[in-house]
Amino acid sequence: STQSTGSTYGIPHTLHHSIDKNYRAKLTVLNTIPRNEVTIMKNGRYVCLVCSWRPVLDTPQVLSVHRSGKKHKEQYLIWKQHQNLTSTTNPSYDKNNNSSNKKRKR
């Protein structure tokens, strides 16, 4: 066999450890962010839904740095006020029961 005992499928165990470590770090960062504040694009990049200019960020670590920034924190306050306003003005709003979604009889 050409594979050494220190590898799996030809990939060194140290690389497996590195991949696992990066994956765990990614999960840790993403688990601290509410789902309604960020979305993941098909290409794996992250979009901040709080900021009005919708910045696209490459990694969870960059997303974390962005969220700790001054501009994001200012936008977060505006976004949160809007969220609270929306939930208090339409507490019983249900998109499936909205009259505009019902078919009109002709």
All heavy atoms as an XYZ file, in Angstrom:
863
protein
N       0.833     -1.180      0.000
C       0.000      0.000      0.000
C       0.880      1.247      0.000
O       1.882      1.311      0.701
C      -0.896     -0.033      1.232
O      -1.605      1.170      1.335
N       0.478      2.268     -0.746
C       1.267      3.491     -0.830
C       0.888      4.479      0.264
O       1.594      5.439      0.491
C       1.069      4.178     -2.204
O      -0.315      4.462     -2.373
C       1.574      3.289     -3.316
N      -0.254      4.261      0.957
C      -0.654      5.176      2.013
C       0.170      4.910      3.267
O       0.455      3.768      3.607
C      -2.132      4.999      2.366
C      -3.058      5.494      1.303
C      -4.516      5.378      1.762
O      -4.792      4.717      2.746
N      -5.402      6.008      1.030
N       0.530      5.977      3.957
C       1.235      5.825      5.211
C       0.217      5.581      6.317
O      -0.974      5.840      6.159
C       2.062      7.075      5.530
O       1.195      8.165      5.738
N       0.665      5.081      7.452
C      -0.247      4.782      8.553
C      -0.771      6.048      9.208
O      -1.739      6.000      9.938
C       0.462      3.921      9.621
O       1.612      4.643     10.066
C       0.850      2.576      9.058
N      -0.164      7.191      8.919
C      -0.585      8.447      9.533
C      -1.550      9.238      8.676
O      -1.598     10.448      8.770
N      -2.318      8.552      7.811
C      -3.249      9.292      6.975
C      -4.537      8.494      6.764
O      -4.585      7.299      6.966
C      -2.619      9.609      5.620
O      -2.430      8.430      4.882
N      -5.566      9.209      6.379
C      -6.834      8.593      6.024
C      -7.184      9.090      4.637
O      -7.229     10.299      4.401
C      -7.939      8.999      7.019
O      -7.508      8.667      8.338
C      -9.241      8.311      6.710
N      -7.427      8.176      3.711
C      -7.723      8.526      2.332
C      -6.646      9.442      1.749
O      -6.936     10.323      0.953
C      -9.097      9.192      2.210
C     -10.213      8.337      2.744
C     -10.860      8.659      3.915
C     -10.594      7.186      2.071
C     -11.869      7.861      4.417
C     -11.604      6.380      2.560
C     -12.251      6.725      3.727
O     -13.247      5.934      4.216
N      -5.417      9.271      2.187
C      -4.321     10.064      1.663
C      -4.207     11.458      2.249
O      -3.386     12.252      1.828
N      -5.054     11.778      3.225
C      -5.027     13.097      3.857
C      -4.383     12.948      5.232
O      -4.832     12.136      6.041
C      -6.449     13.681      4.013
C      -7.118     13.808      2.639
C      -6.412     15.028      4.715
C      -8.585     14.160      2.708
N      -3.328     13.683      5.522
C      -2.665     13.566      6.828
C      -3.621     13.886      7.977
O      -4.507     14.728      7.852
C      -1.555     14.616      6.762
C      -1.397     14.947      5.328
C      -2.703     14.666      4.668
N      -3.454     13.176      9.103
C      -4.311     13.391     10.264
C      -4.239     14.820     10.780
O      -5.226     15.337     11.304
C      -3.969     12.410     11.395
C      -4.377     11.011     11.077
N      -5.691     10.657     10.857
C      -3.648      9.870     10.937
C      -5.754      9.360     10.595
N      -4.534      8.868     10.632
N      -3.097     15.466     10.626
C      -2.989     16.852     11.096
C      -3.929     17.762     10.307
O      -4.482     18.699     10.848
C      -1.545     17.372     10.970
O      -1.108     17.189      9.620
C      -0.618     16.643     11.918
N      -4.141     17.461      9.022
C      -5.069     18.237      8.210
C      -6.502     17.995      8.671
O      -7.306     18.914      8.748
C      -4.916     17.901      6.728
C      -5.771     18.718      5.755
C      -5.489     20.206      5.928
C      -5.485     18.305      4.339
N      -6.838     16.726      9.000
C      -8.167     16.423      9.539
C      -8.414     17.240     10.801
O      -9.487     17.805     10.986
C      -8.306     14.931      9.875
C      -8.547     14.074      8.693
N      -9.729     14.084      7.984
C      -7.758     13.152      8.089
C      -9.655     13.219      7.006
N      -8.472     12.635      7.042
N      -7.424     17.298     11.678
C      -7.551     18.052     12.921
C      -7.770     19.531     12.629
O      -8.600     20.178     13.260
C      -6.311     17.850     13.790
C      -6.331     18.632     15.059
N      -7.175     18.317     16.094
C      -5.649     19.735     15.441
C      -7.009     19.188     17.068
N      -6.073     20.053     16.704
N      -7.047     20.056     11.651
C      -7.183     21.460     11.276
C      -8.574     21.752     10.736
O      -9.192     22.755     11.074
C      -6.125     21.827     10.232
O      -6.309     23.146      9.795
N      -9.092     20.851      9.897
C     -10.429     21.021      9.337
C     -11.470     20.987     10.445
O     -12.366     21.814     10.501
C     -10.713     19.947      8.262
C      -9.828     20.180      7.036
C     -12.191     19.941      7.874
C      -9.832     19.044      6.041
N     -11.341     20.013     11.364
C     -12.273     19.907     12.485
C     -12.235     21.163     13.349
O     -13.264     21.659     13.783
C     -11.957     18.684     13.347
C     -12.283     17.379     12.640
O     -13.047     17.411     11.657
O     -11.779     16.335     13.076
N     -11.029     21.671     13.592
C     -10.877     22.864     14.423
C     -11.543     24.070     13.761
O     -12.256     24.819     14.414
C      -9.388     23.129     14.648
C      -9.089     24.269     15.567
C      -7.590     24.415     15.759
C      -7.265     25.639     16.572
N      -5.832     25.852     16.690
N     -11.340     24.242     12.458
C     -11.960     25.349     11.730
C     -13.474     25.215     11.703
O     -14.198     26.195     11.850
C     -11.428     25.429     10.298
C      -9.986     25.863     10.254
O      -9.496     26.496     11.182
N      -9.300     25.525      9.180
N     -13.961     23.990     11.517
C     -15.397     23.752     11.481
C     -16.029     24.063     12.834
O     -17.078     24.694     12.910
C     -15.660     22.297     11.083
C     -17.121     21.953     10.983
C     -17.893     22.426      9.921
C     -17.736     21.159     11.937
C     -19.230     22.116      9.815
C     -19.075     20.845     11.845
C     -19.811     21.323     10.777
O     -21.140     21.018     10.691
N     -15.379     23.639     13.908
C     -15.888     23.922     15.260
C     -15.896     25.421     15.535
O     -16.846     25.947     16.118
C     -15.057     23.188     16.311
C     -15.353     21.706     16.396
C     -14.733     21.089     17.627
N     -13.322     21.385     17.786
C     -12.334     20.627     17.345
N     -12.600     19.504     16.702
N     -11.082     20.971     17.535
N     -14.861     26.126     15.098
C     -14.807     27.579     15.288
C     -15.936     28.253     14.514
O     -16.593     29.163     15.014
C     -13.455     28.123     14.829
N     -16.188     27.786     13.305
C     -17.261     28.332     12.477
C     -18.617     28.119     13.162
O     -19.428     29.045     13.251
C     -17.242     27.633     11.118
C     -18.268     28.111     10.136
C     -18.084     27.352      8.829
C     -19.034     27.822      7.769
N     -18.823     27.141      6.494
N     -18.857     26.926     13.661
C     -20.121     26.633     14.331
C     -20.294     27.466     15.592
O     -21.391     27.937     15.887
C     -20.217     25.151     14.678
C     -20.467     24.213     13.515
C     -20.528     22.772     14.005
C     -21.743     24.570     12.777
N     -19.218     27.661     16.333
C     -19.287     28.436     17.563
C     -19.711     29.869     17.272
O     -20.582     30.417     17.948
C     -17.925     28.432     18.281
O     -17.564     27.079     18.556
C     -17.967     29.211     19.568
N     -19.106     30.476     16.260
C     -19.451     31.857     15.902
C     -20.891     31.928     15.407
O     -21.665     32.785     15.819
C     -18.485     32.411     14.829
C     -18.970     33.743     14.290
C     -17.084     32.559     15.413
N     -21.294     31.003     14.547
C     -22.635     31.048     13.970
C     -23.723     30.759     15.005
O     -24.835     31.256     14.878
C     -22.738     30.076     12.797
C     -21.923     30.464     11.569
C     -22.039     29.401     10.499
C     -22.361     31.806     11.028
N     -23.424     29.967     16.013
C     -24.419     29.668     17.040
C     -24.686     30.844     17.959
O     -25.671     30.838     18.687
C     -23.995     28.448     17.855
C     -24.208     27.162     17.089
O     -25.056     27.083     16.217
N     -23.430     26.149     17.415
N     -23.829     31.852     17.935
C     -24.038     33.022     18.788
C     -24.830     34.124     18.091
O     -25.199     35.103     18.712
C     -22.685     33.610     19.250
O     -21.956     34.051     18.102
C     -21.870     32.601     20.026
N     -25.104     33.942     16.801
C     -25.789     34.972     16.013
C     -27.215     34.508     15.711
O     -27.405     33.431     15.137
C     -25.034     35.231     14.687
C     -23.598     35.662     14.978
C     -25.757     36.269     13.848
C     -22.725     35.733     13.759
N     -28.216     35.301     16.074
C     -29.600     34.933     15.752
C     -29.813     34.795     14.242
O     -29.249     35.559     13.457
C     -30.426     36.093     16.303
C     -29.560     36.708     17.346
C     -28.149     36.516     16.874
N     -30.616     33.835     13.843
C     -30.836     33.543     12.421
C     -31.450     34.701     11.642
O     -31.238     34.805     10.435
C     -31.719     32.310     12.257
C     -31.035     31.033     12.623
C     -31.869     29.862     12.122
N     -31.181     28.615     12.252
C     -30.379     28.107     11.318
N     -30.173     28.771     10.220
N     -29.791     26.954     11.500
N     -32.211     35.558     12.296
C     -32.838     36.659     11.562
C     -31.888     37.837     11.352
O     -32.269     38.827     10.753
C     -34.112     37.122     12.265
C     -33.859     37.692     13.634
O     -32.814     37.465     14.238
N     -34.826     38.416     14.145
N     -30.651     37.726     11.816
C     -29.678     38.800     11.633
C     -28.658     38.519     10.540
O     -27.916     39.402     10.140
C     -28.938     39.058     12.946
C     -29.818     39.616     14.034
C     -29.055     39.917     15.305
O     -27.814     40.041     15.249
O     -29.705     40.025     16.351
N     -28.608     37.289     10.055
C     -27.616     36.930      9.038
C     -28.203     35.850      8.136
O     -29.051     35.072      8.558
C     -26.297     36.442      9.696
C     -26.485     35.139     10.422
C     -25.180     36.340      8.689
N     -27.768     35.852      6.889
C     -28.146     34.778      5.976
C     -26.887     34.283      5.265
O     -25.901     35.014      5.161
C     -29.210     35.248      4.960
O     -29.680     34.117      4.242
C     -28.667     36.265      3.992
N     -26.946     33.045      4.830
C     -25.806     32.449      4.140
C     -26.165     32.317      2.668
O     -27.203     31.748      2.319
C     -25.449     31.073      4.735
C     -25.149     31.219      6.221
C     -24.264     30.467      3.996
C     -24.945     29.903      6.938
N     -25.308     32.851      1.821
C     -25.528     32.792      0.383
C     -25.138     31.409     -0.142
O     -24.497     30.625      0.550
C     -24.684     33.875     -0.316
C     -25.071     35.286      0.094
S     -23.936     36.566     -0.480
C     -23.895     36.302     -2.231
N     -25.524     31.115     -1.378
C     -25.200     29.821     -1.990
C     -23.693     29.591     -2.092
O     -23.229     28.459     -2.025
C     -25.813     29.719     -3.383
C     -27.300     29.545     -3.369
C     -27.831     29.435     -4.791
C     -29.333     29.269     -4.786
N     -29.881     29.176     -6.151
N     -22.934     30.680     -2.219
C     -21.482     30.545     -2.358
C     -20.779     30.445     -0.996
O     -19.568     30.429     -0.922
C     -20.894     31.685     -3.182
C     -21.102     33.039     -2.544
O     -21.550     33.157     -1.406
N     -20.765     34.083     -3.288
N     -21.556     30.399      0.102
C     -20.975     30.233      1.424
C     -20.631     31.516      2.150
O     -20.155     31.491      3.269
N     -20.874     32.647      1.512
C     -20.610     33.931      2.167
C     -21.804     34.322      3.029
O     -22.906     33.809      2.868
C     -20.337     35.010      1.128
C     -19.031     34.800      0.410
C     -18.785     35.910     -0.552
N     -17.488     35.750     -1.185
C     -16.975     36.628     -2.000
N     -17.629     37.728     -2.295
N     -15.802     36.425     -2.540
N     -21.576     35.269      3.914
C     -22.586     35.686      4.885
C     -23.027     37.114      4.596
O     -22.213     37.957      4.252
C     -22.010     35.592      6.299
C     -21.490     34.212      6.583
C     -20.170     33.869      6.301
C     -22.318     33.232      7.087
C     -19.695     32.588      6.520
C     -21.863     31.956      7.314
C     -20.547     31.633      7.028
O     -20.093     30.369      7.240
N     -24.328     37.368      4.736
C     -24.877     38.705      4.519
C     -25.502     39.170      5.827
O     -26.332     38.471      6.411
C     -25.944     38.699      3.409
C     -26.533     40.086      3.222
C     -25.353     38.193      2.108
N     -25.097     40.351      6.274
C     -25.664     40.952      7.477
C     -27.011     41.559      7.114
O     -27.087     42.454      6.280
C     -24.728     42.015      8.044
S     -25.413     42.851      9.479
N     -28.080     41.074      7.741
C     -29.426     41.567      7.463
C     -29.792     42.764      8.327
O     -30.835     43.375      8.130
C     -30.442     40.443      7.680
C     -30.257     39.220      6.799
C     -31.266     38.144      7.171
C     -30.359     39.585      5.328
N     -28.945     43.089      9.283
C     -29.187     44.230     10.168
C     -28.807     45.527      9.470
O     -29.554     46.503      9.516
C     -28.393     44.066     11.486
C     -28.478     45.313     12.334
C     -28.893     42.849     12.249
N     -27.671     45.549      8.839
C     -27.165     46.768      8.193
C     -27.904     47.032      6.888
O     -28.126     46.112      6.093
C     -25.667     46.640      7.937
S     -24.719     46.514      9.459
N     -28.287     48.281      6.675
C     -29.091     48.648      5.511
C     -28.354     48.442      4.186
O     -28.985     48.246      3.160
C     -29.551     50.097      5.627
O     -28.434     50.961      5.715
N     -27.033     48.453      4.184
C     -26.261     48.287      2.946
C     -25.932     46.823      2.677
O     -25.332     46.502      1.673
C     -24.998     49.139      2.965
C     -24.067     48.827      4.105
C     -23.026     47.942      4.101
C     -24.094     49.397      5.405
N     -22.404     47.921      5.321
C     -23.049     48.813      6.155
C     -24.896     50.333      6.031
C     -22.789     49.140      7.475
C     -24.637     50.659      7.352
C     -23.590     50.067      8.050
N     -26.379     45.909      3.538
C     -26.243     44.459      3.370
C     -24.821     44.018      3.005
O     -24.575     43.476      1.928
C     -27.214     43.930      2.313
C     -28.674     44.182      2.605
C     -29.131     43.309      3.763
N     -30.572     43.353      3.930
C     -31.174     44.036      4.903
N     -30.466     44.744      5.755
N     -32.474     44.012      5.011
N     -23.869     44.229      3.918
C     -22.500     43.823      3.604
C     -22.368     42.313      3.456
O     -23.033     41.551      4.170
C     -21.698     44.322      4.805
C     -22.685     44.406      5.909
C     -23.988     44.763      5.257
N     -21.552     41.895      2.498
C     -21.263     40.481      2.254
C     -19.911     40.180      2.889
O     -18.923     40.853      2.608
C     -21.239     40.171      0.740
C     -20.872     38.727      0.497
C     -22.580     40.517      0.113
N     -19.882     39.167      3.749
C     -18.679     38.846      4.515
C     -18.245     37.416      4.212
O     -19.083     36.518      4.057
C     -18.973     39.042      6.000
C     -19.562     40.444      6.285
C     -20.468     40.423      7.477
C     -18.475     41.447      6.414
N     -16.942     37.204      4.137
C     -16.404     35.925      3.680
C     -16.442     34.800      4.711
O     -16.707     33.658      4.361
C     -14.953     36.100      3.211
C     -14.863     36.956      1.964
O     -15.817     36.946      1.172
O     -13.842     37.638      1.797
N     -16.158     35.109      5.967
C     -16.034     34.056      6.980
C     -16.810     34.429      8.238
O     -17.115     35.606      8.459
C     -14.557     33.844      7.379
O     -14.081     35.032      8.015
C     -13.689     33.514      6.175
N     -17.122     33.436      9.070
C     -17.780     33.740     10.337
C     -16.944     34.665     11.222
O     -17.490     35.490     11.948
C     -17.952     32.379     10.999
C     -17.905     31.407      9.898
C     -17.003     32.003      8.858
N     -15.641     34.541     11.133
C     -14.767     35.399     11.929
C     -14.890     36.858     11.487
O     -14.963     37.760     12.316
C     -13.311     34.922     11.848
C     -13.051     33.613     12.545
C     -13.449     32.387     11.724
O     -13.799     32.472     10.565
N     -13.416     31.226     12.362
N     -14.929     37.094     10.183
C     -15.091     38.456      9.658
C     -16.484     38.976     10.024
O     -16.645     40.148     10.386
C     -14.871     38.492      8.125
C     -15.192     39.859      7.550
C     -13.437     38.101      7.785
N     -17.479     38.105      9.975
C     -18.831     38.476     10.389
C     -18.849     38.900     11.853
O     -19.468     39.894     12.217
C     -19.791     37.305     10.166
C     -21.228     37.499     10.623
C     -21.895     38.646      9.883
C     -22.003     36.204     10.427
N     -18.143     38.175     12.680
C     -18.062     38.498     14.100
C     -17.417     39.863     14.322
O     -17.893     40.669     15.129
C     -17.274     37.413     14.833
O     -17.205     37.686     16.197
N     -16.343     40.147     13.599
C     -15.667     41.443     13.700
C     -16.609     42.548     13.228
O     -16.717     43.595     13.859
C     -14.352     41.440     12.885
C     -13.772     42.846     12.778
C     -13.346     40.496     13.520
N     -17.333     42.293     12.125
C     -18.288     43.277     11.608
C     -19.350     43.600     12.662
O     -19.674     44.757     12.894
C     -18.961     42.750     10.342
C     -20.211     43.495      9.980
N     -20.191     44.746      9.411
C     -21.529     43.171     10.141
C     -21.432     45.150      9.224
N     -22.267     44.219      9.665
N     -19.872     42.564     13.321
C     -20.941     42.756     14.309
C     -20.474     43.541     15.529
O     -21.283     44.133     16.231
C     -21.501     41.410     14.750
C     -22.244     40.720     13.619
C     -22.842     39.413     14.044
N     -24.054     39.680     14.805
C     -24.269     39.258     16.035
N     -23.365     38.556     16.673
N     -25.410     39.535     16.643
N     -19.189     43.551     15.783
C     -18.675     44.295     16.934
C     -18.332     45.747     16.583
O     -17.965     46.524     17.460
C     -17.447     43.599     17.516
O     -16.387     43.613     16.590
N     -18.493     46.104     15.305
C     -18.145     47.449     14.854
C     -19.185     48.500     15.194
O     -20.352     48.219     15.445
N     -18.756     49.750     15.179
C     -19.593     50.896     15.547
C     -20.793     51.056     14.610
O     -21.930     51.245     15.059
C     -18.729     52.157     15.525
C     -19.467     53.425     15.871
C     -18.527     54.620     15.787
C     -19.276     55.924     15.984
N     -18.373     57.078     15.827
N     -20.562     50.982     13.299
C     -21.647     51.181     12.339
C     -22.717     50.096     12.480
O     -23.910     50.376     12.401
C     -21.105     51.197     10.908
C     -20.296     52.426     10.579
C     -19.801     52.342      9.149
C     -18.911     53.519      8.802
N     -18.390     53.405      7.434
N     -22.283     48.855     12.675
C     -23.243     47.767     12.837
C     -24.072     47.966     14.097
O     -25.295     47.768     14.075
C     -22.543     46.409     12.899
C     -23.489     45.277     13.179
N     -24.223     44.676     12.184
C     -23.839     44.681     14.340
C     -24.983     43.746     12.733
N     -24.768     43.723     14.037
N     -23.432     48.369     15.167
C     -24.160     48.577     16.423
C     -25.191     49.689     16.292
O     -26.300     49.592     16.826
C     -23.186     48.860     17.560
C     -22.392     47.627     17.962
C     -21.427     47.921     19.078
C     -20.661     46.667     19.459
N     -19.716     46.896     20.531
N     -24.855     50.753     15.554
C     -25.815     51.831     15.305
C     -26.983     51.321     14.469
O     -28.143     51.623     14.755
C     -25.127     53.002     14.593
C     -24.147     53.756     15.467
C     -23.318     54.774     14.691
O     -23.441     54.830     13.435
O     -22.531     55.490     15.325
N     -26.677     50.566     13.439
C     -27.724     50.003     12.593
C     -28.587     49.007     13.359
O     -29.790     48.902     13.118
C     -27.108     49.314     11.362
C     -26.599     50.255     10.323
C     -27.723     50.948      9.596
O     -28.615     50.311      9.045
N     -27.704     52.270      9.589
N     -27.969     48.278     14.276
C     -28.705     47.301     15.077
C     -29.799     47.982     15.893
O     -30.919     47.478     15.987
C     -27.760     46.527     16.006
C     -28.497     45.532     16.863
C     -28.872     44.294     16.342
C     -28.834     45.827     18.173
C     -29.570     43.385     17.114
C     -29.533     44.916     18.951
C     -29.887     43.697     18.420
O     -30.589     42.794     19.180
N     -29.492     49.140     16.487
C     -30.494     49.864     17.271
C     -31.676     50.280     16.403
O     -32.839     50.146     16.800
C     -29.864     51.088     17.939
C     -28.794     50.797     18.999
C     -28.174     52.090     19.493
C     -29.376     49.989     20.143
N     -31.401     50.767     15.207
C     -32.455     51.159     14.265
C     -33.266     49.933     13.853
O     -34.497     49.946     13.841
C     -31.848     51.865     13.036
C     -31.184     53.175     13.452
C     -32.892     52.087     11.949
C     -30.299     53.784     12.381
N     -32.567     48.855     13.519
C     -33.199     47.610     13.084
C     -34.088     47.050     14.187
O     -35.214     46.625     13.939
C     -32.108     46.618     12.689
C     -32.593     45.284     12.231
C     -33.083     44.972     10.992
C     -32.610     44.081     12.985
N     -33.401     43.641     10.944
C     -33.123     43.075     12.146
C     -32.231     43.753     14.286
C     -33.272     41.762     12.568
C     -32.387     42.446     14.704
C     -32.900     41.467     13.860
N     -33.597     47.060     15.423
C     -34.346     46.528     16.559
C     -35.606     47.354     16.807
O     -36.670     46.791     17.084
C     -33.457     46.508     17.813
C     -33.993     45.658     18.914
C     -34.020     44.219     18.481
C     -34.423     43.328     19.635
N     -34.620     41.954     19.210
N     -35.502     48.684     16.698
C     -36.674     49.534     16.856
C     -37.717     49.212     15.790
O     -38.909     49.149     16.071
C     -36.290     51.016     16.760
C     -35.552     51.532     17.963
C     -35.067     52.968     17.775
O     -35.112     53.516     16.685
N     -34.587     53.557     18.850
N     -37.257     48.991     14.570
C     -38.161     48.642     13.483
C     -38.825     47.290     13.758
O     -40.027     47.122     13.530
C     -37.411     48.605     12.154
C     -38.292     48.333     10.982
N     -38.692     47.069     10.632
C     -38.868     49.165     10.087
C     -39.469     47.135      9.574
N     -39.589     48.397      9.226
N     -38.052     46.328     14.260
C     -38.601     45.005     14.587
C     -39.677     45.119     15.663
O     -40.736     44.518     15.556
C     -37.488     44.062     15.066
C     -36.459     43.723     14.020
C     -37.025     42.877     12.908
O     -37.779     41.949     13.159
N     -36.679     43.201     11.678
N     -39.403     45.904     16.691
C     -40.359     46.088     17.775
C     -41.607     46.808     17.290
O     -42.725     46.465     17.668
C     -39.731     46.855     18.938
C     -38.688     46.036     19.660
O     -38.688     44.816     19.595
N     -37.785     46.706     20.339
N     -41.434     47.813     16.452
C     -42.551     48.567     15.910
C     -43.449     47.663     15.066
O     -44.668     47.695     15.183
C     -42.049     49.746     15.076
C     -43.108     50.649     14.458
C     -43.904     51.333     15.561
C     -42.458     51.666     13.556
N     -42.825     46.833     14.231
C     -43.579     45.921     13.373
C     -44.363     44.906     14.195
O     -45.520     44.638     13.914
C     -42.623     45.188     12.410
O     -41.898     46.157     11.662
C     -43.379     44.289     11.460
N     -43.752     44.367     15.240
C     -44.438     43.353     16.039
C     -45.556     43.945     16.892
O     -46.532     43.274     17.182
C     -43.445     42.599     16.912
O     -42.879     43.471     17.864
N     -45.450     45.225     17.288
C     -46.499     45.825     18.107
C     -47.647     46.374     17.268
O     -48.770     46.408     17.719
C     -45.947     46.960     18.996
O     -45.321     47.936     18.168
C     -44.983     46.428     20.017
N     -47.382     46.767     16.022
C     -48.460     47.301     15.184
C     -49.283     46.191     14.550
O     -50.440     46.380     14.238
C     -47.911     48.222     14.077
O     -46.963     47.506     13.307
C     -47.312     49.472     14.673
N     -48.695     45.022     14.350
C     -49.402     43.892     13.744
C     -49.229     42.636     14.597
O     -48.679     41.646     14.132
C     -48.867     43.616     12.328
C     -49.136     44.737     11.378
O     -50.172     45.376     11.464
N     -48.208     44.981     10.477
N     -49.699     42.617     15.845
C     -49.450     41.452     16.696
C     -50.146     40.193     16.214
O     -49.664     39.097     16.440
C     -49.984     41.881     18.063
C     -50.964     42.960     17.764
C     -50.472     43.631     16.516
N     -51.273     40.332     15.524
C     -51.987     39.137     15.073
C     -51.823     38.903     13.576
O     -52.568     38.146     12.977
C     -53.472     39.272     15.414
O     -54.005     40.389     14.733
N     -50.846     39.572     12.970
C     -50.641     39.432     11.527
C     -50.195     38.021     11.200
O     -49.293     37.480     11.803
C     -49.588     40.429     11.027
C     -49.290     40.276      9.554
C     -50.177     40.758      8.600
C     -48.145     39.630      9.134
C     -49.920     40.622      7.256
C     -47.879     39.484      7.798
C     -48.771     39.981      6.858
O     -48.510     39.832      5.524
N     -50.870     37.430     10.263
C     -50.523     36.091      9.803
C     -50.560     36.117      8.287
O     -51.614     36.328      7.693
C     -51.519     35.068     10.358
C     -51.223     33.650      9.895
O     -50.154     33.423      9.292
O     -52.078     32.774     10.131
N     -49.433     35.880      7.662
C     -49.376     36.019      6.201
C     -50.290     35.019      5.500
O     -50.731     35.236      4.394
C     -47.942     35.900      5.695
C     -47.332     34.526      5.848
C     -45.926     34.516      5.298
C     -45.311     33.134      5.458
N     -43.979     33.085      4.968
N     -50.608     33.883      6.144
C     -51.493     32.899      5.530
C     -52.958     33.290      5.682
O     -53.819     32.784      4.992
C     -51.257     31.523      6.143
C     -49.865     31.033      5.857
O     -49.322     31.287      4.791
N     -49.269     30.351      6.814
N     -53.271     34.186      6.604
C     -54.636     34.579      6.860
C     -54.890     36.036      6.454
O     -55.904     36.603      6.804
C     -54.960     34.379      8.348
C     -56.440     34.348      8.594
O     -57.230     34.179      7.677
N     -56.828     34.537      9.842
N     -53.950     36.630      5.771
C     -54.049     38.023      5.357
C     -55.064     38.149      4.222
O     -55.054     37.374      3.275
C     -52.672     38.517      4.901
C     -52.652     40.001      4.627
O     -53.632     40.693      4.811
N     -51.510     40.473      4.176
N     -55.953     39.125      4.310
C     -57.011     39.274      3.318
C     -56.464     39.556      1.922
O     -57.101     39.231      0.934
C     -57.971     40.382      3.734
O     -57.274     41.607      3.812
N     -55.278     40.148      1.814
C     -54.713     40.438      0.504
C     -54.236     39.171     -0.186
O     -54.058     39.144     -1.401
C     -53.564     41.448      0.605
O     -52.502     40.899      1.343
N     -54.021     38.102      0.569
C     -53.567     36.849     -0.012
C     -54.733     35.973     -0.476
O     -54.539     35.007     -1.189
C     -52.718     36.053      0.989
C     -51.362     36.662      1.186
O     -50.908     37.459      0.362
N     -50.697     36.296      2.255
N     -55.945     36.294     -0.061
C     -57.106     35.486     -0.440
C     -57.501     35.804     -1.871
O     -57.415     36.939     -2.319
C     -58.272     35.770      0.506
C     -58.016     35.287      1.909
C     -59.198     35.580      2.792
C     -58.902     35.129      4.206
N     -60.023     35.455      5.104
N     -57.952     34.775     -2.575
C     -58.387     34.978     -3.953
C     -59.736     35.702     -3.943
O     -60.604     35.391     -3.140
C     -58.516     33.634     -4.666
C     -57.198     32.956     -4.915
C     -57.383     31.688     -5.682
C     -56.044     31.026     -5.916
N     -56.186     29.740     -6.616
N     -59.840     36.655     -4.820
C     -61.081     37.423     -4.930
C     -62.067     36.697     -5.840
O     -61.691     36.158     -6.876
C     -60.793     38.826     -5.477
C     -59.983     39.637     -4.553
C     -59.771     41.010     -5.125
N     -58.917     41.766     -4.205
C     -58.418     42.953     -4.491
N     -58.682     43.509     -5.652
N     -57.670     43.585     -3.619
N     -63.317     36.740     -5.426
C     -64.365     36.148     -6.259
C     -64.756     37.155     -7.343
O     -64.854     38.336     -7.083
C     -65.585     35.795     -5.407
C     -65.293     34.696     -4.440
C     -66.522     34.358     -3.644
C     -66.209     33.266     -2.641
N     -67.353     32.930     -1.824
N     -64.984     36.692     -8.516
C     -65.348     37.569     -9.627
C     -66.789     37.437     -9.967
O     -67.457     36.548     -9.960
C     -64.497     37.265    -10.853
C     -63.067     37.619    -10.604
C     -62.274     37.356    -11.847
N     -60.873     37.566    -11.513
C     -59.976     37.904    -12.373
N     -60.277     38.063    -13.615
N     -58.739     38.078    -12.024
